Amino acid sequence: MSHAAIPSRQGVEAEPDVRILETFELEQRMPHQNSAVPSDYEHRLARHFPQLGEALPQPKLSVELFPPRSGPATETFFSEVARLAAVAPDYFTVTSGAGGGAQVEATFDTVSELRSRFGLDVAPHITAAALARDEVAPLAERYAELGVTRIVALRGDSAEGVGKAYRPREDGYAYAADLVRGLAKAGKFEISVGCYPEVHPEAENAEADLRHLAAKVDAGASQLITQYCFDTDRILRFRDACHAAGIRAPIVPGVMPIHQFAQVKRFSSMCGASIPAWLADLFQGLEEQPELAKMVATTVATEQCRRLVAEGFDSLHLYALNRADLTLAVCRFLGRCNLHLVDPAMAAAA
Ligand SMILES: Cc1cc2nc3c(=O)[nH]c(=O)nc-3n(C[C@H](O)[C@H](O)[C@H](O)COP(=O)(O)OP(=O)(O)OC[C@H]3O[C@@H](n4cnc5c(N)ncnc54)[C@H](O)[C@@H]3O)c2cc1C
């Protein structure tokens, strides 16, 4: 269980006696269950599940995109971004392939266009796998010239694909911590790094993974964005473990609205994220019913986000995968209902 304080409806930490009262109230509403109290009953009562309509603090939001393929995909991309920009996320991030040159430039071009078309605050991802050590500072300088102030620094995966054995390039940084150190020297960027509530699949063990995470903070990272994790309790336990390990940088849970369950399941098996049985059950048989699957996906992501906010996280990172709908629905449930519409045609003309 998380050690986080449980916010009451007024946002004040709940005193134990208030919790007892809430327990009592809940028992009144569940009279039939009082005779057979499940063993984790206390545990579940100690959690806070925010009701719809209950005032929650508005979290800061970042939205992750990936560079579009060329051709018509590019205009679709920018019109989806225009829709996302309407809920004014605090910033966007753009991933970068670990494969080198062309992928690094695709990220750069996307960031450059997002800034010139929409004036958005955008953080590029930079991966150690894609660059020689002496290519890092010039790339960072080019980003600084675009007005970029944030970077997400990652090791990257094997060029052969996620889940394949990783071998660092001889002329590059071996781990993300080394890349962070290189970037921090410029002193121009707020640097975020990745972290793993379910432990990175290549880590020796959970303790070693936390030690390596601490090294990234020592090297200059000021924020930790999590891999998506559908088990919210695990994210809370991960936060506790980070605190216990003396890691004080803010943790930003990464939340994945599920666009295609089969695809997410496949990717999860490669990147070490688990698919809980309850989640598989929710999507079972919906392969040919995309509209229904979208409704389910919205509820899953919304519930997770609202609970994370109720548990005290003040920032969330949404893996939008270049599609606006689900992310926009989640943003609404997080209180972002005022739209600042951006006309994609005008944005394209800018
Ligand atoms: C928010 C987020 C965004 C991402 N964006 C991208 C992206 O744009 N492009 C992309 O290619 N990938 C991306 N990834 C995936 C990421 O590149 C992979 O998860 C990669 O396998 C690990 O990257 P890292 O930066 O966490 O690596 P690291 O922090 O270097 O850790 C990698 C592994 O090495 C271990 N380790 C670290 N230091 C040491 C050491 N000194 N000695 C021994 N072991 C060590 C760690 O425990 C871990 O198991 C992203 C991941 C996240 C969470």
The ligand as an SDF file (V2000), in Angstrom:
LIG
                    3D

 53 58  0  0  0  0  0  0  0  0999 V2000
    9.0270    7.8410  -20.8820 C   0  0  0  0  0  0  0  0  0  0  0  0
    9.7890    6.9520  -21.8500 C   0  0  0  0  0  0  0  0  0  0  0  0
   10.0500    7.4360  -23.1310 C   0  0  0  0  0  0  0  0  0  0  0  0
   10.7710    6.6390  -24.0360 C   0  0  0  0  0  0  0  0  0  0  0  0
   11.0540    7.1460  -25.2800 N   0  0  0  0  0  0  0  0  0  0  0  0
   11.8490    6.4450  -26.1190 C   0  0  0  0  0  0  0  0  0  0  0  0
   12.2550    6.9790  -27.3800 C   0  0  0  0  0  0  0  0  0  0  0  0
   11.8950    8.0870  -27.7430 O   0  0  0  0  0  0  0  0  0  0  0  0
   13.0410    6.2090  -28.1770 N   0  0  0  0  0  0  0  0  0  0  0  0
   13.4730    4.9670  -27.7990 C   0  0  0  0  0  0  0  0  0  0  0  0
   14.2220    4.3330  -28.5560 O   0  0  0  0  0  0  0  0  0  0  0  0
   13.1040    4.4270  -26.6090 N   0  0  0  0  0  0  0  0  0  0  0  0
   12.3070    5.1380  -25.7620 C   0  0  0  0  0  0  0  0  0  0  0  0
   11.9590    4.5980  -24.5550 N   0  0  0  0  0  0  0  0  0  0  0  0
   12.3640    3.2320  -24.2410 C   0  0  0  0  0  0  0  0  0  0  0  0
   13.7530    3.1810  -23.5870 C   0  0  0  0  0  0  0  0  0  0  0  0
   14.7310    3.6000  -24.4920 O   0  0  0  0  0  0  0  0  0  0  0  0
   13.9820    1.7380  -23.1810 C   0  0  0  0  0  0  0  0  0  0  0  0
   13.1380    1.3870  -22.1320 O   0  0  0  0  0  0  0  0  0  0  0  0
   15.4210    1.3510  -22.8880 C   0  0  0  0  0  0  0  0  0  0  0  0
   15.4770   -0.0750  -22.8550 O   0  0  0  0  0  0  0  0  0  0  0  0
   15.9480    1.8590  -21.5650 C   0  0  0  0  0  0  0  0  0  0  0  0
   16.1290    3.1990  -21.5940 O   0  0  0  0  0  0  0  0  0  0  0  0
   16.5650    3.9890  -20.2500 P   0  0  0  0  0  0  0  0  0  0  0  0
   16.8000    5.3860  -20.6740 O   0  0  0  0  0  0  0  0  0  0  0  0
   15.6220    3.7490  -19.1580 O   0  0  0  0  0  0  0  0  0  0  0  0
   17.9790    3.2520  -19.9730 O   0  0  0  0  0  0  0  0  0  0  0  0
   18.9500    3.1950  -18.7490 P   0  0  0  0  0  0  0  0  0  0  0  0
   18.5500    4.0930  -17.6490 O   0  0  0  0  0  0  0  0  0  0  0  0
   20.3250    3.3320  -19.2950 O   0  0  0  0  0  0  0  0  0  0  0  0
   18.7350    1.6930  -18.2340 O   0  0  0  0  0  0  0  0  0  0  0  0
   18.7590    0.6060  -19.1360 C   0  0  0  0  0  0  0  0  0  0  0  0
   19.0450   -0.6810  -18.3740 C   0  0  0  0  0  0  0  0  0  0  0  0
   20.4150   -0.7020  -17.9540 O   0  0  0  0  0  0  0  0  0  0  0  0
   20.5080   -0.7930  -16.5390 C   0  0  0  0  0  0  0  0  0  0  0  0
   21.6180    0.0730  -16.1540 N   0  0  0  0  0  0  0  0  0  0  0  0
   21.6620    1.4040  -16.1180 C   0  0  0  0  0  0  0  0  0  0  0  0
   22.8790    1.8430  -15.7490 N   0  0  0  0  0  0  0  0  0  0  0  0
   23.6410    0.7510  -15.5510 C   0  0  0  0  0  0  0  0  0  0  0  0
   25.0040    0.5410  -15.1670 C   0  0  0  0  0  0  0  0  0  0  0  0
   25.8190    1.5620  -14.9120 N   0  0  0  0  0  0  0  0  0  0  0  0
   25.4490   -0.7330  -15.0680 N   0  0  0  0  0  0  0  0  0  0  0  0
   24.6430   -1.8000  -15.3500 C   0  0  0  0  0  0  0  0  0  0  0  0
   23.3330   -1.6520  -15.7100 N   0  0  0  0  0  0  0  0  0  0  0  0
   22.8450   -0.3920  -15.8220 C   0  0  0  0  0  0  0  0  0  0  0  0
   19.1560   -0.3440  -15.9940 C   0  0  0  0  0  0  0  0  0  0  0  0
   18.8750   -0.9250  -14.7300 O   0  0  0  0  0  0  0  0  0  0  0  0
   18.2300   -0.8470  -17.0980 C   0  0  0  0  0  0  0  0  0  0  0  0
   17.9820   -2.2200  -16.9350 O   0  0  0  0  0  0  0  0  0  0  0  0
   11.2200    5.3460  -23.6390 C   0  0  0  0  0  0  0  0  0  0  0  0
   10.9230    4.8660  -22.3570 C   0  0  0  0  0  0  0  0  0  0  0  0
   10.2290    5.6590  -21.4590 C   0  0  0  0  0  0  0  0  0  0  0  0
    9.9340    5.1450  -20.0820 C   0  0  0  0  0  0  0  0  0  0  0  0
  1  2  1  0
  2  3  1  0
  2 52  2  0
  3  4  2  0
  4  5  1  0
  4 50  1  0
  5  6  2  0
  6  7  1  0
  6 13  1  0
  7  8  2  0
  7  9  1  0
  9 10  1  0
 10 11  2  0
 10 12  1  0
 12 13  2  0
 13 14  1  0
 14 15  1  0
 14 50  1  0
 15 16  1  0
 16 17  1  0
 16 18  1  0
 18 19  1  0
 18 20  1  0
 20 21  1  0
 20 22  1  0
 22 23  1  0
 23 24  1  0
 24 25  2  0
 24 26  1  0
 24 27  1  0
 27 28  1  0
 28 29  2  0
 28 30  1  0
 28 31  1  0
 31 32  1  0
 32 33  1  0
 33 34  1  0
 33 48  1  0
 34 35  1  0
 35 36  1  0
 35 46  1  0
 36 37  1  0
 36 45  1  0
 37 38  2  0
 38 39  1  0
 39 40  1  0
 39 45  2  0
 40 41  1  0
 40 42  2  0
 42 43  1  0
 43 44  2  0
 44 45  1  0
 46 47  1  0
 46 48  1  0
 48 49  1  0
 50 51  2  0
 51 52  1  0
 52 53  1  0
M  END
$$$$
